[in-house]
């Protein structure tokens, strides 16, 4: 029996699919990054308002804006969400923890943005309130009171823009 | 000697030593592409534009202002929101006149037409179970007639859960 000489095959690597996959992954990562950014928004049905404007139409500064969201829990309770911190609105009475957190944020903004008090003691730091249209007012009021006590008067209510009829 | 691509399927049997048998490499790329596309299709959501309704709360609110109040305070315009059986059926009491949401803007426009919108500050009160959407409609109507200050009259007494403590 004679031994055959091993047949050597020349290897050619096609780069096209590699580039395809890499560009798909890149696109994926970019999109996921964008989704992660908007994922901090609590999903809710916002109230409709025909006078609502978008951020670009708003002429005043939005720098340092604080976003306060009222999030409905599975047990129908509501919790306030500021940045990534959640606050029970009843715990401790008078939403103390939320108020204290907001006051800390105001202090930080004062230091970094040189925010000063207006003539009546309020701060011009913008606060965006994201509250679902079906939220009961007794819960909304707790958030409002916390804002008032932190002397945040420049509020922006998040809304769905509807066209005028 | 002619060079051959790996995985083209030519002369490859199932046990040929190739990791993917006799399936061409392009199958796997197409599989990947379909999986990624499937992911995007399943997770796709229309982006709804979120707008804002800017307002300036009356300074101080229920908290005493740290400095002196203005010498010519604005005239308070009181509006009470009574909760309806469902969203959009709330009744609005504007200076002791009950109106629906459809008539609210015209009522406010009539009030501010005499002395201008800057003369007024709106104080919104509401039933305990009134919904934010119904109350927000008042702020929207105020914006429409160019009243820049809208504040809330807090619930007091036993009506509010927790005995009115907020």
Interface residues (C-beta under 8 A of the other chain):
Chain A: X9 X10 X11 X12 X13 X14 X17 X20 X21 X24 X28 X31 X35 X41 X46 X47 X48 X49 X50 X51 X52 X53 X54 X55 X58 X60 X90 X93 X94 X95 X117 X118 X119 X120 X121 X122 X128 X131 X132 X133 X134 X135 X136 X137 X138 X140 X141 X142 X144 X145 X147 X148 X149 X151 X153 X154 X155 X156 X157 X158 X159 X160 X161
Chain B: X1 X3 X4 X5 X6 X25 X26 X29 X32 X33 X36 X39 X40 X43 X48 X49 X50 X51 X52 X53 X54 X55 X56 X57 X58 X59 X60 X61 X62 X63 X65 X66 X67 X69 X70 X81 X87 X126 X127 X128 X129 X130 X131 X132 X133 X135 X136 X137 X139 X140 X143 X144 X152 X154 X155 X160 X161 X162 X165 X166
